[in-house]
Amino acid sequence: MPSSLTPSSPSTRAVRVRKPAAVVKGPPRRKPGPPPSRLPADSLGLSLLLAARVIAAVRAGQSLTQALRPLSAAAPAARAAAQDVAYGTLRRYGCGEFILARLLTKPLSHTETEALLLAALFRLHTRPEAAYMVVDQAVAAAGEMTGGVFKGLVNGLLRSYLRQRESLAAAMAGDDEAVQQHPAWWLARLRRAYPEHWQEIVAAGNGPPPMTLRVNRRRATSEAYAARLLEAGSSARQVAANALLLAKPVTVDALPGFADGLVSIQDAGAQRAAQLLLPVAGERILDACAAPGGKAAHLLEAADIDLLALDIDATRTRRIEDNLRRLGLVAKVGVADCRASGDWWDGLPFDAILADVPCSASGVVRRHPDIKYLRRESDIRRFALLQADLLDQLWPLLKPGGRLLYATCSVFPEENEGQIDAFLVRQPTARRLVEERLLPREEHDGFYYALLRKAP
C-alpha cells in the first residue's frame, strides 16, 4: 500500500487507496436462509412474513440496512410492502411491546413469531377497517414459521387485541415510551436539552421522512428540473438554492434524468454542508468521513475543487465512486482512517476540511427507525470521545486561515455545541464563525453544523 496519497488536479477517474485486504482461508460459510414461502407474492400474509424476519433481525441487533438485504430476492411488490410494514412497526417503538406484555401470559420464545405479532398490530393500527383480513393473513404467515405451531397463538392474541383495543389504548396512555415511541433515556435527554421543543422533535422522529432532491447545478436548474417533474406527474417546491421537496415520495426510476446525473436524493438539511463550507475553485478540500458521498458530490457540483474523499469502510467507499460516476464528477477516493494521517497524507495542508463525524444519528431517526432499538445511552459518550479525537487529529491538517466544518446528524448537545465548546478550549487557534442547529421538521432532518477557522 502506498504510504501517502497525494491530491492533484482532477483526473479522468476516481483514484482509490486501499489497505491490504485481510487473508481469508477458504470460502465464507453462508447460513441457510428460510425455505421459500408458499404464500402468494401479492398477499398481505407474505409482506407480514417478510417484515417479521426484518423486525426480528433488528431486535436481535442487526441494522435495518443489513436486515433488509435478504428481501432483495423477493418480488418488487412484496419487497416494497414488507419494507413499509417493517419501517412502520419499528417507528412505533414501545407500542406493540406494551400490548404483547399485557396479552401474553408468558414471554414468547420464538422471536420471529413475536415480530410477526408486532407487524400485525401495526397493520391493525393503520388499517382498522380490514381487521379480520389482517388477522387471517397474519395466521397464514404464522403457518410458514416453525411448522405452524404458533398459528393458534397468533389468531387468539390478535382477536383478543381487537376485543380489548379500547381498554389497551387507555392503559397505554400512561406509558411514556409507548406514547412517545422513543426509549425512556432518549426522551429524558430531549426534555433536558429542549424543554420547549422536545415534543416537536419526538413527533418528527415518529413520522415518515420527506424526500428532497438536490439538483446538479452543473447540468440543470431547479426551475427547469421542477418543470420536468411536473411533466412526469410529480410536483415539488423549492426549499433551498438547489433543493426540491417532493410533494409525494417516488421511486428513483420515476425521477427524470436521475441515471444521467441531473439530480440526487439528499435531505435539505444535509445540503447545508456545502452551502456553509462554500468551496472556492482551486481549493484542496478533504471530506474526512465521506461515505456515501452526497456531501462530497455537492461540494464538487458547487466549485472546481481538488477533493480527497476518505472513508474507513471499503464497501461504503464504493458508493462514493458510484455516486460521482453517475454525476460526472471527479475526486480522489481513499479507503483509510482519516485519523491515521501518516498512512495517506502528503503533508500539504488543506484549504478546507469537512468533518461529517460518526454520531448517534438521533436527528435522522425517522429514516432509520432501527436506531431506537440499537442505540444505548452509553453510546453518546462513546461517540463524543470519537468525535473529539477526529477533531484533534484533523485540525493539524488544515492550513492557517483555513476552515473546518464540523457536522453531525444528531440532536444531542453532547455531540454538537458541547463538543465544539470543548474543542475551542483545547485549540486556541480555532475560531467559531458559524453555528447552526437544525431540529427535524417537515422540510428537513435534524443536523448540527459549526464552521471553524484556523488563525493565520
C-alpha positions, 0 to 999 in steps of 0.5 A: 500500500502506498504510504501517502496519497497525494491530491492533484488536479482532477483526473479522468477517474476516481483514484482509490487507496486501499489497505491490504485486504485481510487473508481469508482461508477458504470460502465464507460459510453462508447460513441457510436462509428460510425455505421459500414461502408458499404464500402468494407474492401479492398477499398481505400474509407474505409482506407480514412474513417478510417484515417479521424476519426484518423486525426480528433481525433488528431486535436481535441487533442487526441494522435495518440496512443489513436486515433488509438485504435478504428481501432483495430476492423477493418480488418488487411488490412484496419487497416494497410492502414488507419494507413499509410494514417493517419501517412502520412497526419499528417507528412505533417503538414501545407500542406493540411491546406494551400490548404483547406484555399485557396479552401474553401470559408468558414471554414468547420464545420464538422471536420471529413469531413475536415480530410477526405479532408486532407487524400485525398490530401495526397493520391493525393500527393503520388499517382498522377497517380490514381487521379480520383480513389482517388477522387471517393473513397474519395466521397464514404467515404464522403457518410458514414459521416453525411448522405452524405451531404458533398459528393458534397463538397468533389468531387468539392474541390478535382477536383478543387485541381487537376485543380489548383495543379500547381498554389497551389504548387507555392503559397505554396512555400512561406509558411514556415510551409507548406514547412517545415511541422513543426509549425512556433515556432518549426522551429524558435527554430531549426534555433536558436539552429542549424543554420547549421543543422536545415534543416537536422533535419526538413527533418528527422522529415518529413520522415518515421522512420527506424526500428532497432532491438536490439538483446538479447545478452543473447540468440543470436548474431547479426551475427547469428540473421542477418543470420536468417533474411536473411533466412526469406527474410529480410536483415539488417546491423549492426549499433551498438554492438547489433543493426540491421537496417532493410533494409525494415520495417516488421511486428513483426510476420515476425521477427524470434524468436521475441515471444521467446525473441531473439530480440526487436524493439528499435531505435539505438539511444535509445540503447545508454542508456545502452551502456553509463550507462554500468551496472556492475553485482551486481549493484542496478540500478533504471530506474526512468521513465521506461515505456515501458521498452526497456531501462530497458530490455537492461540494464538487457540483458547487466549485472546481475543487481538488477533493480527497474523499476518505472513508474507513469502510471499503464497501461504503467507499464504493458508493462514493465512486458510484455516486460521482460516476453517475454525476460526472464528477471527479475526486480522489477516493481513499479507503483509510482512517482519516485519523491515521494521517501518516498512512495517506497524507502528503503533508500539504495542508488543506484549504478546507476540511469537512468533518461529517463525524460518526454520531448517534444519528438521533436527528435522522431517526425517522429514516432509520427507525432501527436506531431506537432499538440499537442505540444505548445511552452509553453510546453518546459518550462513546461517540463524543470521545470519537468525535473529539479525537477526529477533531484533534487529529484533523485540525493539524491538517488544515492550513492557517486561515483555513476552515473546518466544518464540523457536522453531525446528524444528531440532536444531542448537545453532547455531540454538537455545541458541547463538543465544539465548546470543548474543542475551542478550549483545547485549540486556541487557534480555532475560531467559531464563525458559524453555528447552526442547529437544525431540529427535524421538521417537515422540510428537513432532518435534524443536523448540527453544523459549526464552521471553524477557522484556523488563525493565520 
